[in-house]
């Protein structure tokens, strides 16, 4: 699966999870790990697919 396809699959899973009543309004922490590797997904690309409409999102780039 290509990186973009994985990001889209993650987006759908996150939307499903965050749509549950018990997670309504929860803060989501996304760790963009391994940003020091050339093959890592860019933080900007990750930010585009993270659902932000009903939840606060913290996107933290991290090094391996």
PyMOL Python script that loads the backbone (N, CA, C, O; Angstrom):
from pymol import cmd

cmd.read_pdbstr("""\
ATOM      1  N   UNK A   1       0.852  -1.175   0.000  1.00  0.00           N
ATOM      2  CA  UNK A   1       0.000   0.000   0.000  1.00  0.00           C
ATOM      3  C   UNK A   1       0.900   1.240   0.000  1.00  0.00           C
ATOM      4  O   UNK A   1       1.850   1.324   0.778  1.00  0.00           O
ATOM      5  N   UNK A   2       0.604   2.170  -0.848  1.00  0.00           N
ATOM      6  CA  UNK A   2       1.387   3.394  -0.939  1.00  0.00           C
ATOM      7  C   UNK A   2       1.138   4.289   0.269  1.00  0.00           C
ATOM      8  O   UNK A   2       0.120   4.161   0.949  1.00  0.00           O
ATOM      9  N   UNK A   3       2.075   5.195   0.527  1.00  0.00           N
ATOM     10  CA  UNK A   3       1.960   6.084   1.691  1.00  0.00           C
ATOM     11  C   UNK A   3       0.663   6.880   1.661  1.00  0.00           C
ATOM     12  O   UNK A   3      -0.005   7.005   2.687  1.00  0.00           O
ATOM     13  N   UNK A   4       0.297   7.419   0.505  1.00  0.00           N
ATOM     14  CA  UNK A   4      -0.934   8.210   0.404  1.00  0.00           C
ATOM     15  C   UNK A   4      -2.160   7.339   0.690  1.00  0.00           C
ATOM     16  O   UNK A   4      -3.100   7.790   1.343  1.00  0.00           O
ATOM     17  N   UNK A   5      -2.155   6.108   0.211  1.00  0.00           N
ATOM     18  CA  UNK A   5      -3.267   5.193   0.479  1.00  0.00           C
ATOM     19  C   UNK A   5      -3.357   4.876   1.973  1.00  0.00           C
ATOM     20  O   UNK A   5      -4.453   4.787   2.527  1.00  0.00           O
ATOM     21  N   UNK A   6      -2.209   4.707   2.617  1.00  0.00           N
ATOM     22  CA  UNK A   6      -2.203   4.451   4.066  1.00  0.00           C
ATOM     23  C   UNK A   6      -2.759   5.642   4.828  1.00  0.00           C
ATOM     24  O   UNK A   6      -3.520   5.475   5.781  1.00  0.00           O
ATOM     25  N   UNK A   7      -2.380   6.847   4.410  1.00  0.00           N
ATOM     26  CA  UNK A   7      -2.893   8.046   5.077  1.00  0.00           C
ATOM     27  C   UNK A   7      -4.405   8.146   4.922  1.00  0.00           C
ATOM     28  O   UNK A   7      -5.104   8.498   5.872  1.00  0.00           O
ATOM     29  N   UNK A   8      -4.910   7.842   3.740  1.00  0.00           N
ATOM     30  CA  UNK A   8      -6.357   7.902   3.523  1.00  0.00           C
ATOM     31  C   UNK A   8      -7.083   6.833   4.342  1.00  0.00           C
ATOM     32  O   UNK A   8      -8.161   7.087   4.881  1.00  0.00           O
ATOM     33  N   UNK A   9      -6.494   5.645   4.435  1.00  0.00           N
ATOM     34  CA  UNK A   9      -7.093   4.586   5.256  1.00  0.00           C
ATOM     35  C   UNK A   9      -7.102   4.996   6.730  1.00  0.00           C
ATOM     36  O   UNK A   9      -8.076   4.747   7.439  1.00  0.00           O
ATOM     37  N   UNK A  10      -6.026   5.619   7.186  1.00  0.00           N
ATOM     38  CA  UNK A  10      -5.972   6.111   8.570  1.00  0.00           C
ATOM     39  C   UNK A  10      -7.024   7.184   8.806  1.00  0.00           C
ATOM     40  O   UNK A  10      -7.650   7.219   9.865  1.00  0.00           O
ATOM     41  N   UNK A  11      -7.222   8.060   7.824  1.00  0.00           N
ATOM     42  CA  UNK A  11      -8.230   9.112   7.966  1.00  0.00           C
ATOM     43  C   UNK A  11      -9.612   8.512   8.177  1.00  0.00           C
ATOM     44  O   UNK A  11     -10.361   8.958   9.045  1.00  0.00           O
ATOM     45  N   UNK A  12      -9.947   7.506   7.387  1.00  0.00           N
ATOM     46  CA  UNK A  12     -11.267   6.882   7.515  1.00  0.00           C
ATOM     47  C   UNK A  12     -11.428   6.201   8.874  1.00  0.00           C
ATOM     48  O   UNK A  12     -12.492   6.277   9.489  1.00  0.00           O
ATOM     49  N   UNK A  13     -10.382   5.544   9.334  1.00  0.00           N
ATOM     50  CA  UNK A  13     -10.437   4.891  10.649  1.00  0.00           C
ATOM     51  C   UNK A  13     -10.577   5.927  11.763  1.00  0.00           C
ATOM     52  O   UNK A  13     -11.358   5.737  12.696  1.00  0.00           O
ATOM     53  N   UNK A  14      -9.827   7.016  11.667  1.00  0.00           N
ATOM     54  CA  UNK A  14      -9.934   8.077  12.675  1.00  0.00           C
ATOM     55  C   UNK A  14     -11.326   8.691  12.681  1.00  0.00           C
ATOM     56  O   UNK A  14     -11.888   8.940  13.748  1.00  0.00           O
ATOM     57  N   UNK A  15     -11.882   8.936  11.510  1.00  0.00           N
ATOM     58  CA  UNK A  15     -13.242   9.491  11.434  1.00  0.00           C
ATOM     59  C   UNK A  15     -14.243   8.554  12.100  1.00  0.00           C
ATOM     60  O   UNK A  15     -15.143   8.994  12.815  1.00  0.00           O
ATOM     61  N   UNK A  16     -14.075   7.270  11.859  1.00  0.00           N
ATOM     62  CA  UNK A  16     -14.972   6.292  12.461  1.00  0.00           C
ATOM     63  C   UNK A  16     -14.845   6.309  13.989  1.00  0.00           C
ATOM     64  O   UNK A  16     -15.849   6.346  14.699  1.00  0.00           O
ATOM     65  N   UNK A  17     -13.623   6.280  14.481  1.00  0.00           N
ATOM     66  CA  UNK A  17     -13.394   6.282  15.927  1.00  0.00           C
ATOM     67  C   UNK A  17     -13.874   7.572  16.578  1.00  0.00           C
ATOM     68  O   UNK A  17     -14.530   7.540  17.619  1.00  0.00           O
ATOM     69  N   UNK A  18     -13.548   8.707  15.966  1.00  0.00           N
ATOM     70  CA  UNK A  18     -13.909   9.995  16.554  1.00  0.00           C
ATOM     71  C   UNK A  18     -15.395  10.284  16.427  1.00  0.00           C
ATOM     72  O   UNK A  18     -15.906  11.204  17.066  1.00  0.00           O
ATOM     73  N   UNK A  19     -16.090   9.508  15.610  1.00  0.00           N
ATOM     74  CA  UNK A  19     -17.533   9.652  15.490  1.00  0.00           C
ATOM     75  C   UNK A  19     -18.289   9.004  16.638  1.00  0.00           C
ATOM     76  O   UNK A  19     -19.489   9.225  16.799  1.00  0.00           O
ATOM     77  N   UNK A  20     -17.590   8.205  17.435  1.00  0.00           N
ATOM     78  CA  UNK A  20     -18.226   7.564  18.586  1.00  0.00           C
ATOM     79  C   UNK A  20     -18.508   8.606  19.663  1.00  0.00           C
ATOM     80  O   UNK A  20     -17.694   9.495  19.913  1.00  0.00           O
ATOM     81  N   UNK A  21     -19.659   8.483  20.288  1.00  0.00           N
ATOM     82  CA  UNK A  21     -20.087   9.465  21.290  1.00  0.00           C
ATOM     83  C   UNK A  21     -19.070   9.627  22.420  1.00  0.00           C
ATOM     84  O   UNK A  21     -18.827  10.741  22.883  1.00  0.00           O
ATOM     85  N   UNK A  22     -18.484   8.529  22.857  1.00  0.00           N
ATOM     86  CA  UNK A  22     -17.553   8.598  23.990  1.00  0.00           C
ATOM     87  C   UNK A  22     -16.275   9.361  23.655  1.00  0.00           C
ATOM     88  O   UNK A  22     -15.554   9.780  24.561  1.00  0.00           O
ATOM     89  N   UNK A  23     -15.982   9.548  22.371  1.00  0.00           N
ATOM     90  CA  UNK A  23     -14.793  10.302  21.973  1.00  0.00           C
ATOM     91  C   UNK A  23     -15.133  11.704  21.472  1.00  0.00           C
ATOM     92  O   UNK A  23     -14.257  12.432  21.006  1.00  0.00           O
ATOM     93  N   UNK A  24     -16.388  12.068  21.568  1.00  0.00           N
ATOM     94  CA  UNK A  24     -16.814  13.395  21.132  1.00  0.00           C
ATOM     95  C   UNK A  24     -16.079  14.466  21.933  1.00  0.00           C
ATOM     96  O   UNK A  24     -16.133  14.479  23.163  1.00  0.00           O
ATOM     97  N   UNK A  25     -15.404  15.350  21.239  1.00  0.00           N
ATOM     98  CA  UNK A  25     -14.678  16.432  21.892  1.00  0.00           C
ATOM     99  C   UNK A  25     -13.320  16.046  22.449  1.00  0.00           C
ATOM    100  O   UNK A  25     -12.643  16.876  23.055  1.00  0.00           O
ATOM    101  N   UNK A  26     -12.911  14.795  22.254  1.00  0.00           N
ATOM    102  CA  UNK A  26     -11.607  14.356  22.763  1.00  0.00           C
ATOM    103  C   UNK A  26     -10.483  15.033  21.982  1.00  0.00           C
ATOM    104  O   UNK A  26     -10.626  15.334  20.797  1.00  0.00           O
ATOM    105  N   UNK A  27      -9.378  15.263  22.658  1.00  0.00           N
ATOM    106  CA  UNK A  27      -8.191  15.794  21.997  1.00  0.00           C
ATOM    107  C   UNK A  27      -7.427  14.628  21.384  1.00  0.00           C
ATOM    108  O   UNK A  27      -7.251  13.587  22.017  1.00  0.00           O
ATOM    109  N   UNK A  28      -6.979  14.811  20.157  1.00  0.00           N
ATOM    110  CA  UNK A  28      -6.252  13.772  19.435  1.00  0.00           C
ATOM    111  C   UNK A  28      -4.793  14.189  19.306  1.00  0.00           C
ATOM    112  O   UNK A  28      -4.497  15.249  18.755  1.00  0.00           O
ATOM    113  N   UNK A  29      -3.886  13.368  19.807  1.00  0.00           N
ATOM    114  CA  UNK A  29      -2.456  13.602  19.674  1.00  0.00           C
ATOM    115  C   UNK A  29      -1.931  12.675  18.588  1.00  0.00           C
ATOM    116  O   UNK A  29      -2.029  11.454  18.703  1.00  0.00           O
ATOM    117  N   UNK A  30      -1.375  13.261  17.537  1.00  0.00           N
ATOM    118  CA  UNK A  30      -0.812  12.488  16.432  1.00  0.00           C
ATOM    119  C   UNK A  30       0.697  12.686  16.465  1.00  0.00           C
ATOM    120  O   UNK A  30       1.189  13.806  16.324  1.00  0.00           O
ATOM    121  N   UNK A  31       1.424  11.596  16.652  1.00  0.00           N
ATOM    122  CA  UNK A  31       2.883  11.654  16.634  1.00  0.00           C
ATOM    123  C   UNK A  31       3.368  11.272  15.244  1.00  0.00           C
ATOM    124  O   UNK A  31       3.221  10.127  14.817  1.00  0.00           O
ATOM    125  N   UNK A  32       3.936  12.222  14.555  1.00  0.00           N
ATOM    126  CA  UNK A  32       4.496  11.974  13.224  1.00  0.00           C
ATOM    127  C   UNK A  32       5.941  11.525  13.437  1.00  0.00           C
ATOM    128  O   UNK A  32       6.877  12.318  13.334  1.00  0.00           O
ATOM    129  N   UNK A  33       6.096  10.256  13.731  1.00  0.00           N
ATOM    130  CA  UNK A  33       7.382   9.696  14.115  1.00  0.00           C
ATOM    131  C   UNK A  33       8.323   9.555  12.923  1.00  0.00           C
ATOM    132  O   UNK A  33       7.895   9.535  11.769  1.00  0.00           O
ATOM    133  N   UNK A  34       9.589   9.460  13.227  1.00  0.00           N
ATOM    134  CA  UNK A  34      10.663   9.192  12.264  1.00  0.00           C
ATOM    135  C   UNK A  34      10.791  10.280  11.205  1.00  0.00           C
ATOM    136  O   UNK A  34      11.087   9.983  10.047  1.00  0.00           O
ATOM    137  N   UNK A  35      10.573  11.520  11.582  1.00  0.00           N
ATOM    138  CA  UNK A  35      10.662  12.625  10.640  1.00  0.00           C
ATOM    139  C   UNK A  35      12.078  12.844  10.122  1.00  0.00           C
ATOM    140  O   UNK A  35      12.271  13.568   9.145  1.00  0.00           O
ATOM    141  N   UNK A  36      13.071  12.230  10.764  1.00  0.00           N
ATOM    142  CA  UNK A  36      14.445  12.348  10.301  1.00  0.00           C
ATOM    143  C   UNK A  36      14.758  11.391   9.147  1.00  0.00           C
ATOM    144  O   UNK A  36      15.837  11.469   8.559  1.00  0.00           O
ATOM    145  N   UNK A  37      13.835  10.498   8.820  1.00  0.00           N
ATOM    146  CA  UNK A  37      14.058   9.556   7.719  1.00  0.00           C
ATOM    147  C   UNK A  37      13.501  10.118   6.416  1.00  0.00           C
ATOM    148  O   UNK A  37      12.436  10.736   6.416  1.00  0.00           O
ATOM    149  N   UNK A  38      14.202   9.913   5.314  1.00  0.00           N
ATOM    150  CA  UNK A  38      13.733  10.453   4.035  1.00  0.00           C
ATOM    151  C   UNK A  38      12.399   9.861   3.573  1.00  0.00           C
ATOM    152  O   UNK A  38      11.677  10.500   2.807  1.00  0.00           O
ATOM    153  N   UNK A  39      12.065   8.665   4.021  1.00  0.00           N
ATOM    154  CA  UNK A  39      10.825   8.013   3.584  1.00  0.00           C
ATOM    155  C   UNK A  39       9.615   8.385   4.442  1.00  0.00           C
ATOM    156  O   UNK A  39       8.506   7.921   4.175  1.00  0.00           O
ATOM    157  N   UNK A  40       9.811   9.207   5.458  1.00  0.00           N
ATOM    158  CA  UNK A  40       8.708   9.569   6.362  1.00  0.00           C
ATOM    159  C   UNK A  40       7.677  10.430   5.640  1.00  0.00           C
ATOM    160  O   UNK A  40       8.019  11.256   4.793  1.00  0.00           O
ATOM    161  N   UNK A  41       6.414  10.224   5.988  1.00  0.00           N
ATOM    162  CA  UNK A  41       5.352  11.083   5.461  1.00  0.00           C
ATOM    163  C   UNK A  41       5.565  12.484   6.017  1.00  0.00           C
ATOM    164  O   UNK A  41       5.898  12.651   7.190  1.00  0.00           O
ATOM    165  N   UNK A  42       5.373  13.479   5.179  1.00  0.00           N
ATOM    166  CA  UNK A  42       5.557  14.865   5.615  1.00  0.00           C
ATOM    167  C   UNK A  42       4.447  15.263   6.587  1.00  0.00           C
ATOM    168  O   UNK A  42       3.300  14.838   6.450  1.00  0.00           O
ATOM    169  N   UNK A  43       4.807  16.077   7.561  1.00  0.00           N
ATOM    170  CA  UNK A  43       3.836  16.540   8.554  1.00  0.00           C
ATOM    171  C   UNK A  43       2.679  17.258   7.866  1.00  0.00           C
ATOM    172  O   UNK A  43       1.526  17.094   8.265  1.00  0.00           O
ATOM    173  N   UNK A  44       2.972  18.046   6.844  1.00  0.00           N
ATOM    174  CA  UNK A  44       1.915  18.767   6.118  1.00  0.00           C
ATOM    175  C   UNK A  44       0.931  17.799   5.473  1.00  0.00           C
ATOM    176  O   UNK A  44      -0.270  18.068   5.450  1.00  0.00           O
ATOM    177  N   UNK A  45       1.421  16.677   4.950  1.00  0.00           N
ATOM    178  CA  UNK A  45       0.538  15.680   4.338  1.00  0.00           C
ATOM    179  C   UNK A  45      -0.318  14.988   5.395  1.00  0.00           C
ATOM    180  O   UNK A  45      -1.495  14.709   5.165  1.00  0.00           O
ATOM    181  N   UNK A  46       0.273  14.716   6.542  1.00  0.00           N
ATOM    182  CA  UNK A  46      -0.482  14.096   7.631  1.00  0.00           C
ATOM    183  C   UNK A  46      -1.568  15.052   8.115  1.00  0.00           C
ATOM    184  O   UNK A  46      -2.704  14.643   8.355  1.00  0.00           O
ATOM    185  N   UNK A  47      -1.216  16.319   8.255  1.00  0.00           N
ATOM    186  CA  UNK A  47      -2.178  17.318   8.735  1.00  0.00           C
ATOM    187  C   UNK A  47      -3.393  17.425   7.815  1.00  0.00           C
ATOM    188  O   UNK A  47      -4.498  17.708   8.279  1.00  0.00           O
ATOM    189  N   UNK A  48      -3.198  17.204   6.526  1.00  0.00           N
ATOM    190  CA  UNK A  48      -4.305  17.302   5.565  1.00  0.00           C
ATOM    191  C   UNK A  48      -5.348  16.206   5.759  1.00  0.00           C
ATOM    192  O   UNK A  48      -6.523  16.412   5.453  1.00  0.00           O
ATOM    193  N   UNK A  49      -4.939  15.057   6.256  1.00  0.00           N
ATOM    194  CA  UNK A  49      -5.876  13.935   6.352  1.00  0.00           C
ATOM    195  C   UNK A  49      -6.451  13.723   7.752  1.00  0.00           C
ATOM    196  O   UNK A  49      -7.386  12.941   7.920  1.00  0.00           O
ATOM    197  N   UNK A  50      -5.911  14.402   8.749  1.00  0.00           N
ATOM    198  CA  UNK A  50      -6.423  14.241  10.114  1.00  0.00           C
ATOM    199  C   UNK A  50      -7.730  15.018  10.246  1.00  0.00           C
ATOM    200  O   UNK A  50      -7.758  16.225  10.007  1.00  0.00           O
ATOM    201  N   UNK A  51      -8.813  14.337  10.626  1.00  0.00           N
ATOM    202  CA  UNK A  51     -10.099  15.030  10.785  1.00  0.00           C
ATOM    203  C   UNK A  51     -10.049  16.013  11.956  1.00  0.00           C
ATOM    204  O   UNK A  51      -9.750  15.629  13.086  1.00  0.00           O
ATOM    205  N   UNK A  52     -10.346  17.283  11.673  1.00  0.00           N
ATOM    206  CA  UNK A  52     -10.230  18.317  12.700  1.00  0.00           C
ATOM    207  C   UNK A  52     -11.555  19.000  12.992  1.00  0.00           C
ATOM    208  O   UNK A  52     -11.587  19.984  13.731  1.00  0.00           O
ATOM    209  N   UNK A  53     -12.637  18.507  12.436  1.00  0.00           N
ATOM    210  CA  UNK A  53     -13.901  19.229  12.536  1.00  0.00           C
ATOM    211  C   UNK A  53     -14.525  19.210  13.926  1.00  0.00           C
ATOM    212  O   UNK A  53     -15.147  20.200  14.312  1.00  0.00           O
ATOM    213  N   UNK A  54     -14.391  18.139  14.692  1.00  0.00           N
ATOM    214  CA  UNK A  54     -15.070  18.047  15.990  1.00  0.00           C
ATOM    215  C   UNK A  54     -14.118  17.854  17.163  1.00  0.00           C
ATOM    216  O   UNK A  54     -14.548  17.820  18.316  1.00  0.00           O
ATOM    217  N   UNK A  55     -12.844  17.728  16.876  1.00  0.00           N
ATOM    218  CA  UNK A  55     -11.877  17.440  17.926  1.00  0.00           C
ATOM    219  C   UNK A  55     -10.674  18.359  17.797  1.00  0.00           C
ATOM    220  O   UNK A  55     -10.298  18.770  16.699  1.00  0.00           O
ATOM    221  N   UNK A  56     -10.076  18.673  18.944  1.00  0.00           N
ATOM    222  CA  UNK A  56      -8.804  19.386  18.914  1.00  0.00           C
ATOM    223  C   UNK A  56      -7.733  18.381  18.502  1.00  0.00           C
ATOM    224  O   UNK A  56      -7.734  17.240  18.964  1.00  0.00           O
ATOM    225  N   UNK A  57      -6.823  18.806  17.633  1.00  0.00           N
ATOM    226  CA  UNK A  57      -5.768  17.919  17.156  1.00  0.00           C
ATOM    227  C   UNK A  57      -4.416  18.556  17.455  1.00  0.00           C
ATOM    228  O   UNK A  57      -4.186  19.730  17.163  1.00  0.00           O
ATOM    229  N   UNK A  58      -3.530  17.762  18.041  1.00  0.00           N
ATOM    230  CA  UNK A  58      -2.150  18.177  18.257  1.00  0.00           C
ATOM    231  C   UNK A  58      -1.297  17.268  17.384  1.00  0.00           C
ATOM    232  O   UNK A  58      -1.298  16.050  17.563  1.00  0.00           O
ATOM    233  N   UNK A  59      -0.573  17.854  16.444  1.00  0.00           N
ATOM    234  CA  UNK A  59       0.284  17.094  15.535  1.00  0.00           C
ATOM    235  C   UNK A  59       1.727  17.394  15.904  1.00  0.00           C
ATOM    236  O   UNK A  59       2.191  18.527  15.768  1.00  0.00           O
ATOM    237  N   UNK A  60       2.432  16.375  16.371  1.00  0.00           N
ATOM    238  CA  UNK A  60       3.782  16.550  16.888  1.00  0.00           C
ATOM    239  C   UNK A  60       4.784  15.781  16.036  1.00  0.00           C
ATOM    240  O   UNK A  60       4.783  14.550  16.044  1.00  0.00           O
ATOM    241  N   UNK A  61       5.640  16.491  15.302  1.00  0.00           N
ATOM    242  CA  UNK A  61       6.694  15.796  14.569  1.00  0.00           C
ATOM    243  C   UNK A  61       7.733  15.266  15.555  1.00  0.00           C
ATOM    244  O   UNK A  61       8.117  15.960  16.496  1.00  0.00           O
ATOM    245  N   UNK A  62       8.177  14.049  15.335  1.00  0.00           N
ATOM    246  CA  UNK A  62       9.136  13.423  16.251  1.00  0.00           C
ATOM    247  C   UNK A  62      10.260  12.779  15.452  1.00  0.00           C
ATOM    248  O   UNK A  62      10.066  12.365  14.309  1.00  0.00           O
ATOM    249  N   UNK A  63      11.413  12.703  16.052  1.00  0.00           N
ATOM    250  CA  UNK A  63      12.570  12.050  15.436  1.00  0.00           C
ATOM    251  C   UNK A  63      12.670  10.629  15.975  1.00  0.00           C
ATOM    252  O   UNK A  63      12.218  10.339  17.082  1.00  0.00           O
ATOM    253  N   UNK A  64      13.270   9.746  15.175  1.00  0.00           N
ATOM    254  CA  UNK A  64      13.423   8.364  15.653  1.00  0.00           C
ATOM    255  C   UNK A  64      14.630   8.227  16.548  1.00  0.00           C
ATOM    256  O   UNK A  64      14.912   7.135  17.040  1.00  0.00           O
TER     257      UNK A  64
END
""", "prot")
cmd.dss("prot")
cmd.show_as("cartoon", "prot")
cmd.util.cbc("prot")
cmd.orient("prot")
